[in-house]
């Protein structure tokens, strides 16, 4: 069973939160937010759009065609939690710092972490991701994943490596994790790809139970 935040269930929360800092008007008007209190730097954030656009639908389709079950293929984006609602993520603009708020209310959200990492390693993971802010988005990696999902699947022998100085969202997290954890590798070791679906299945990570809070 995956631990996730579902916007459809936000109204059932009994927890309240009074922000002590400005938050986006869209979130304040919606009236609910994620409870960040037990999130840690270096946590993995997976998101799944409630109303997916063409790109989100394509990512889900690619992952499903490659052999992933729907409960894992539905996660179309991954990010690194930095703290204080901030994320480091790879987008079409490259590796950027953003915040969790633009996913609140419109996406399923799942938080995962490696429970064997200590606090120093968690911070190192976050810093490792931030160091890649100058990296461009890995369009070539996306095309490779598409080709592989259609012609060979993600269950075969590893046949490719990602180009350097490019990043896709899931690779950003996996690379930062490997450097912080003394070489622990995440992703589909058999085939070699690192996708949101592979991080969803990753047994080295556990889900972090998170609740909604009502904004008052």
C-alpha positions, 0 to 999 in steps of 0.5 A, a space after each residue: 500500500 502506497 502512502 500518498 496525499 490525495 486532494 480528494 481526501 483533504 476535506 476529511 483532515 482534523 489537523 489545522 495550520 496557521 501559516 507564519 509566512 506568505 503562501 501562494 493565493 491558490 493554496 490559501 484559497 483551496 484551504 489545505 496544505 501538506 503537513 511538512 513537519 515530518 519531511 526531511 531534506 533529501 526525501 524523494 517527492 513523487 507527483 501524479 497530476 489529477 488532470 494530466 496533460 500530454 507530457 504527463 500522459 506520455 510519461 505514464 504511457 512510456 512507463 506502462 509500455 516498458 513493463 511497470 504496473 499502473 500504480 507505479 507508472 502513474 508517477 510522472 515526476 520526481 523531485 528532491 525535498 530541500 526543506 521549508 517547502 523547497 524542492 530541487 527538480 529537473 524540468 524542461 528549463 533544466 535543474 531548478 529550485 522551486 516549491 511544493 506549493 504548485 503541486 498542492 491540490 492538483 496532484 497526488 503526492 508521495 514522499 519516500 526516503 532511505 531510512 538508513 541515511 543519517 542526517 548528514 547524508 540527507 543534507 548531502 543528498 540535498 546539496 548534491 542535487 543543488 550542485 546540478 542547478 546548471 545542468 540542462 534537461 536530458 531530452 536525449 534520455 527521454 527519447 532513449 526511454 521511449 525507444 526502449 519502452 516500445 521495442 525492448 521493455 525495461 526487463 532486458 539487459 542494460 544497453 545504454 547509459 545517460 549522457 553527462 551534464 543532462 538530467 531528468 527528474 528521477 536521475 537527479 534524485 538517484 545520482 544525488 542519492 548515490 553520492 550521499 550514500 557511499 554508492 547505493 544505487 537506485 533504479 532498475 539495475 537490470 535494464 539501467 533506466 531510472 524513472 519515477 516508476 522505478 523509484 516508486 518500486 525501489 525497495 531501498 526506500 520507504 514511504 513517509 506517512 503524510 497528512 493534510 492540514 486545513 489552513 486557518 
